[in-house]
């Protein structure tokens, strides 16, 4: 990691930068299957839900305090038997792509999820996002299958692929 960059836990002061990164991805890519940019209120609710569940939003700042990217994770599905499985996300500001920040953030997400006792990380990736798929494979994620025509954006059908990484945690999983 460049000495000028630092890993942070994002706080409310980062919400506008997070929103800008999310919205750029919504408007210009199929990384998020959403049509409309996130409002300030929507993003605040998302962030507060993360805080209420004790789930981190991990960021990377440059030497000037500019948020370069962020990653997080949250529930995979709402049913209780999925409690050890989380779905993650990593987004890098378009100005800073290609610098290895996606890998750095995903490594931090993996470490955090393991430290919190989760057993599986799931990445839900657009099937044409070769760089994200390659990153996941380099970090030990395995293909978990896919869904054809799972979404429709930019006038075309989009396919999803699932990538999963099993963690050696928790030590003593329990039902209920």
N, C-alpha and C positions, 0 to 999 in steps of 0.2 A: 504494500500500500504506500502510495506517495506520502511523504512526511507532512505535506500540507493538508491531506485529507484525514478526517477522523470519523469513526463510527459513533453514532449518537442514538439515544432513545428520543424519538420525536415527541414534541409537546404541542400544545395549542398554537404556539408561535410558528409552527411549521405548516399549519393547515392550508394557507394560501398557496404555498409552494407545492404541497402534495396535490392540491386541487388542480393546479396548472399542469402538473405531470400527468395526472389521471385524464384531464380533459384533452390534452394533446393526443394521448393514446386513443381516446374515444373518437375524436374527430378524424384522425389520420391513419388509423390502423385497425386491424382485427384482433389486437391483443386483448381488447375488452369488447364483448358482444353487447354493447350499449349504443343507443342512438344519440342520446342527449347529454351534453356536458353536465357535470355535477354542480349543483348549486352550493353556496356557502352552507346553507342549512343542512342539506343532505350529507355533506362531508363532515360537518360537525357531529351529526347523529352517528355516522359511521365511526368516527374517532371516539366518541363517548361510549359507544357499545364496546369497542376494543378495550378501553380503560376499565369499564365495569366488569369485564371478564378477565382482567389481568393479562390481556394479550398485547404484546409489544408492537409498536410500529418503529422499526429500526431504520435509521437513515445514515447516509454518508454526506458529510459537508466538506466543502473545499476550505482552503485557508481563510477565505473571506466570509465564511459562514453561510454560503449558498448551498441549499439542499440539492445534491446532485442526483439522488435517487432514494428509494425507500423499499422496504419489504415488510411483510407481515404474514400472519396466518389466522385462521379462524375455523369454526366448526365446518366439517365436511357435510354432514347431514344432521337434522335436528333430533333424530331418535337416539335414546341413551346408549345403545350398544356401539355407536360410532364415537363415543367419548374419547377414544385414544387416537382418532384419526383427524387430521386437520388439512385443510386446503390452503395452500400458500399463494402469495403473489409477490412479484418483484417488478418494479418499474424504475427506469432510469430516464432522467431528463434527456430529451433529444440532443441537447448541446454536449452531453457527456458520454454518449454511447460509444462503444468501441474501446473503452479504457479499462475494461475488466471489472467494472462496478457491479454488473449483474452477478458475476461469480462471487464477488466479495459479499454482496448482500445475501445471496442464496446460502452461502456458507454460514453467515450469521443467523439466518432463519433456521437452518438445520440445527445449529448448536443450541439456539434458544428453545426450539421444540423438544429436543432431547433433554435439556436441563429441566424442562417442565413435565417430563414423564410421558410425552406422547409417543405412540408407537409407529405411526405412518404419516408421512407427508404426501400429499397428492397435488400434482400440478395439472391443471386443465389448460391445455395449450391449443391454439389454432394450428391445424395440421400443416399449414404452409409456413409456420414460423420456425424455419430450419435452425436459426441461431439459438432460439430458446430450447428446442429439442436437443441440440448438440450440447448446450450448457448442462442441461439436466443429465444427459448420459455421461458427461465427463465427471459429474459429481455423484455417480453411482445410482441414479434413478433408473428404473426399468419400465419398459412400456407396459401399460395396463389395459391396452385396447383403445378403441375409439368409437366415435359416433359419426356417421355420415349425415350430412345435411342438418346438423344440430342447430344451426343459426342461419339467419339471412341478413346480410348487411352489404352495403355498397352494390346492391342489385344482383347479388349472387348468393348461392348456398355455401355455407361454411362447414367444414368438418372439424371435429375436435379429436384430440388424442389425450389420453391420460397417462401421466408418468408418476410412479410411486417409488418412495424410498422407505424401507423398513428400518426403524431405529431399534437399538437394543433395550429400549425402555417400554413400559415401566417394569420395575423389578417384580412387582406382585400385583398384576392386574386383577380386578374384581368385577363381578357382575353388579348390575344395579346402579 
